[in-house]
Amino acid sequence: MSQVLHPIEKTMIKLLQSEKNLTEQQIIEKTELSPDQIRRGIEWLKLKNLALVMESEKFFLSLGKNGLAAKQDGLPERKLVNLVANGPVPFDDLRKKLLEDMNVAIANAKKNNWIEITKNESTSIVSLKQKPDQTSEEKILVQIGEGKIPQDQVSDQSALESLKKRPDYIILESIKTKTLALSEHAKSIDVESADSGAIDVEADVPRVYAARTHPLKDTINEIREVFVSLGFSEISGNFAQPSFWNFDALFTPQDHPAREMQDTFYIKDKLAQGFATPSQIKQVSDSHKKGWKYSWSQDTAKKMVLRTHTTCVTIKYLAENKPSEARVFSLGRVFRNEKVSYKHLVEFNQVEGIVVGKNVSLRDLMGIQTEFYKKMGLNKIKFWPTFFPYTEPSLQTMVYNDRLQKWVELFGMGIFRPEVTKPFGITKPVLAWGGGIERIAMLKYGLDDVREFYNNNLNWLRNVPKCQ
């Protein structure tokens, strides 16, 4: 009996009998078939064992915004050594010229042993130790230039990894390719005599997928329902926040590393107006001056940022309402200027809550957390002492992952320090906790890479169980 073939299959087989191992794009270019027809034909040929599909992936590099600027004007450390090439320069003068590049320029120039820093009575002086040759990182910037090159063309992979760690220097693009080859049987098929008129009554009918919410959204809704069932009310706030509420109100010093542009997204040329009352500003300023012993700047507190946590919503709620008793939580997206990896994203979802009461204690907080995790289906829980900037004492929640057979970190929690609550007139203890929702969702759905939630893998999205 002759092989039953669709006209699409006939066209592809005939082409591959004359030209071996073609990619999808090559088949599209050599036939009059559409991309959808080609993809359909590939699946049909695979099911009939008439074709072999080989998948490959290649990575390409191009320069991001900061990479292009560094190619044109030089890396921060190169700018620094150029400024001190003709003699020592005071720290303050360098900072005025290098601006936000100052810290990274100093760090890399010192690491490369290019500069020497000495101190006099009034300031620090930077002088040149040696005139540096072109670095491997600089050579890579020139090699990539304005275009795009394969990653394997870069010989110094260590220097490339160093550049990747710099924000918006290197853009890594992955291109996946499918190559099609005929099976031994298909190579000898006479496509002209193959039957294309028969109807396969045993063929699968098209699958219909009902609409559904995203698994991550399901997790968010479940967490919201759990906290409401525990007697909590939800509060919300804006994604863009003044540094005052995102950092200062939480007793984070203005020279803290978390405030660097490498860790936080700042909104360019945007300053907050009327962000707090004069009394709130004075109390927070006094708290910083007393606790950190430095000159607090209101201009720094005005800078607008994409919130790095939802605690800014919580502390503003406390400052405006001054509740004697409260149970509230917030759910929402937060933003961190981090390198994307299997466990880090530049934006993710966070849940956070507080309890205010006369006699509440750390034991109450552990009880609330234990009940929350049990309702989420996580039963093996322990608490570990740790440090957080605005709580004392502080604990880290550990949950046992049966699949990985190890303990993993989830929420952080503690009691707000007096430096956080007293400036706003809150005298009773405030229990606080917070953590990333994606991390809980990874445990629920058995994922090892947080990026899977955002990859739009329809096969996974359609088949993941609705209830966990």
N, C-alpha and C positions, 0 to 999 in steps of 0.2 A: 504494500500500500504506500502511495506517495506521501511525503511530508506535507502537512497543512501549514501554509505560510501566509501571513498577511503581506500586502504589497509593501508596507514599510520594512518588514523583515527581509523581503526579497531584495529591495534596493540596498539595504545595508550589507547583506551577505554578498551580493554581487560585487560591491565596492571593496569589501574586505578580502575577497578572493583574489583581487588584483593588487591591492595595496594592504600590506599587513600592519597590524598594530597602529591604529589611528585613534587620536583623541576625539572627544565629543565635538570640539570646535572644528577639528579637521573634517569630520564627517558632515557637519553642517555646511561647511564651505564647499565641499565636493558634491553635495546633493542639493535638491530643492526642498528638503524636509526642514520643518521648523524645529527649534530646540525642544519643544514639548514632544513632538513626534519622535525625535531621536531618543529622548529619555525613555519614552514608552517602549520603543523598539528594543532598547538595551535590556529592559526588564523582561520583555517577552523572550528574547534570545537566551537570557540567563535561565529562565524557568524551564526552557526546552533543552538546556544543556548544549546549546549551539554556540555559545560565546563565553569567553572568559573576560572578566573585568578586573583590571589592575589599577589600584588607586595610589597616587603619589601626592606628596605635599612639599611645596618649596616656599621658603621664606625670603621676602624682599625687604630692603631697607630704604627709607627715605628720611629726610630731615624734617623735624617739626619746627614750630615757630622759633623756639629758643635755639635749636640747632642751626637754622638758617642765619639767625642773628650772630651766633658765635662764629660761623664760617666767614661772615662778612666783617665783623668787628673784633673777633678774637674771643677765646674763652675768658671767663672772669680772672683766672690766675695769670693769663697772658696780659690782660689789661693792667693788672696790678704790677707785674714786673716791668712793663713799659713805663708806668708812672714813676717807678723808683730807679729807673735805669741811669738817670743822671745824678743821683744822690739820694740820701735818706729823706723820707717824707713822713710827717706826723700822721698818726692814726686818723685824727679828725678830718684832715685834708683829704685823705684817701676815701673816707666814708662819704664825703660830699660828692665825690666824683663817681664812685662805684655804686652808691646807693644800696639797693637790696642785694647786689652781687658781692658786697663786702665780705660777709662771713664765709661764703663758699670760696671766694678768691684767696683769703688768708689761709683757710684750711688746706686747700690743694697746693698752694705755693709752699707752705711749710712741709707738707707731706713729701713734695718733690725736692726739698732742701734747696729751694731757690732764694729764700729770703731769711733775714735775721731780724728779730724783734727785740729792741732794747727799751728800757724805761728811763725817763728823767723825772724831775720833780713834778712836772705838770701833765705829761702825756706819754704815750708809747710811740716809738720811732721805728719805722720799717725801712730796712736797707737791703740792697741786693747782694747775695752771696756769690751767685754765678749766673752768667747769661745763658739761659736754657736754649737748647736746640728745639726744633719742631718735635712735638710729642706725638706718640702713636695716636692719641685721641684726635689731635689736630689733623693728622694725615687722613684719618677716617672721614672727618668732616669734608675735607677736600675731595676725597675719593667718591663720596656719595654725591656731593654737589647739589645741583638743583633737581636731579633726576631720581631714579630708582635703580638699585643694584641688588643682585642675589646676595644673601647673607654669607654664603660660602666663599664669596670673592674677597671678603675681609680676612686678612691673614692673622691679625692680632685680635683674637677673640676676647682676651682679657681686657684690652682697652675698649672693645665694643661693649662688653658688659658694664664697664664703668660709665660709659656714655648713656647706656640705657637707664641707669639709675638716676640720671639728671632729668628733672621734669621737662617734658616736651622737647627733648633733644632728638630722639630717635623714634620713628614710626615703624613698627614691625608689622608687615602684612603677610598673611598666609594665603597662598593660592593652591587649592586642591585640584588635581587633574585626574580624570578617568581615561584610561587607555583600553580600547576594545580589541580583542583578538578572537578569531574563530576557533572553535574546538576542532579536533581532527575530523570528526564526522561532518561538520558544516563545510569544511574545505572542499569536500567532494560532492556537495549537493548541487543538483542541476536545478537552479531556481526557475528556469523557464517551464519545466514540467511539474514543478511543485504545485499542489492543489491550493488555491486561494479562495475557492467558492464555498467550501464546506462550513457549516456552523458548528462550533464546539458547544454542545448543550451542557457539558460538564464544566465549562469555564466559570470561574468565580464571578459573582455579580459585583458591581462597584460597591465599595464600602462607604457607608454614610456615617459621619461622625457628628454626634450631637454637640451643640455648643456647651462650653463649661468654663468656669473660672480658672485662672492660672493657679497652680499648686501653691505658689508663694502667697498669692492673695488669699487662698484658703487658710493658710497658716496665720496670716495677719488677722483674718476674721475670727479664727478660733481663739487666738490670744485675747482679742478684744472681748469676746464672749466670756472667757474665763475670768478676766478681771471684773467685768460687770457683775458676774455671778458671785464674786467675792465682796461685793459692796462698794466697788470703786466707780468714780465718775471720770469721764474722759475730758481732757482739755487739749487745745491745739494752739499752734503759733505759726508764724511765717518762716519760710525757708531762709530768707535773708534777715540777719540780725545784727544790731550794733555790737561791736566788740565788748561794750560795757556788759551786756547781758550774757554774751557767749563766754566771756573770759573773766572780766573784772569782778562782776557780781559773785563769781564762784571762787574768788580769792586766788586767781591765777595771775602771777606777776607779769608785768608788761614786757619783761625780757625772757619769758619762758620759751623754750624751743618750739612748743606747740603752736606759737603765734607766728612762726616763720612762714614765708610764702611757700616753702617746700612742704609744709604740713597743712596749710589752710588756704582755701580759695578766698581771696579778697575781691571785692567789687570795685573796679577801677574808678577813680575820681568820684566816689560817692561817700559822703559823710552823713551820719545820722543827725537829725535835728529834733530837739525836744524828746530825746529817748528816755529820759528819767527826770524825776523831780529834783530841784536843787538840794533838798534834804537827802535824797537817796545818793546823789552824786557825792555829797560831802561825807556821808557816813562810810561809803565804800572807799573813798580817797583816804580818809583817816585810818581805816582798817589796813589798807595797803602800807601806808607810811609807818604805822606802828608795827605791823607784822613783818614787812619785808625791808623796811628802813631804806626807802628810795623815794625820789621825787615822782609822784604819780602824775601822769599826763592825761588831761581830759581829751586832747586832740587824738591820742592813741585810742581812747575808749570810743570815739566817734566813728572809727573805721568800720565800714559795713563788710560782713563776711557771710558766706554760705555756712549755715550753722553746722558745727562739727559734732553736735550731740543734741538731744532734745531736753537736756537739763536747763538750757536757757529758757524754755517754756515754763518749766517747773518753778525756777527761782523767781521769774517775773510774776507768776501766779501768787506765790507766797508774799512777794513785796506789795502787790496791789490789794490782796485780800486779807492778809494777816490773820489766817484762821486759827482758832484755838484748838479745833479738831478738823481733820481732813483726811480723805482717802481719794487720791486722784492719780490718773495715769495719762500718758501721752504716747501716741503712736505716730511715726512719720519718718520721712526720708532725711538723712544727714549726709554730709559731704566731707571727704578727707582727701587731701592732695597726696595720694599714695600710688606706688607702682602696682598695677593690677597683677594679681597672681591667683593661685588656686584658693587662697583664703582671704584675699583683700580686694575690695572694689573702691572706686573713687566716690561712689554714692551707694548707700544701702539703707535698709530700714532698721529702725531702732524702737524699742519700747522702754519706757521708764515710768517709775511711779514713786510716790511719797506717801507716808503716813505721818500725820501730826497728832500728838496727844500728850497729856500730862505725864503719864507713867509708862509710855511705850519704851521698849528696850530692844537690844540686839536680838534677844531670844524671840521677841515677837516678829522681828524681821525675818529670821530664819524660818519661823513657822509659816509665815505668809509665802515665802519662796518655796518651801517644801510642798505646800498645798498646791501652788501654781504648777510646779513641775509634775506632780502626780496627775493633775487634771489634763496635762499635755501628754501623758503616757510615759513620763520619765520617772522611774521609781528609785534608781540607785543614785543617791545624792550625798555629797559631803561639802563642808565649807572649810575654806583654807584662809588663814590670815594673810593679808596683803597690804599694799599701800595705794591709796588714791589721793589726788591733790586736795579734794574738797570734802572728804569724809574721814572721820576718826572716832572709833575704830573702823577698820575696813575689812571686808571679807570677799573672797572669790568663790563663786559656786562651781563645784566640779560635778559633772554627770558622767556616769559610766556608759561607754558605748560598747554594747555587746558584740557588734560586728567587728569593730577594731580591737576589741578586748583591751581597752585602756580608758583612763579618765581624761575627759576633755573639759576645757574651761568654757563657762557660759557667762552668766551675769556677774557683774561686780555690784557690791552693795556696802552700805555703812550708815553712819549717823552723820549728818551735816555738821561740819565744824562750826564753832561759835562765830568765827570770822566770816562765815557765809550767811548765817541767819541773823545775828544781832544787829548788823547795819540796817536791817529792814524791820526791826522791832519784833522779831520772832524769838521768844524766850523758851518755848517748849521744845522738847527733842523732835527732830525731823528724821524719820527713817527714809532712806533713799536707795534705789537700785536702778540698774539699767543694763541693756545688752542688745546685741544684734539679733534681729529676727531671722536673717538668712542662716545663721549658725544653727538655730533650733530647727529650721526647715531642712537643713542638710542632714541632721540626725533622723528626722521623721521619714525622709525619702531615700536615705542610704546613699547620699552623694558625697564625693570626696573633693569636688571642685565647685566653688560657689558660682563660677561663671556659667554652669549648666542651667541655672535659673533664667539666664538672659540670652541663651544661644538660639532660642526659637526652634529647638529640635522637636518638630511636630510628632515624630514617632514616639518620643518619650512623653510629650505633653498629652498625647491622646491615650496612652496606655498606662500612665501612672495611676495607681488606685486612688479613688476619690476619698476614701476613708482609710486612715492609718491606725 
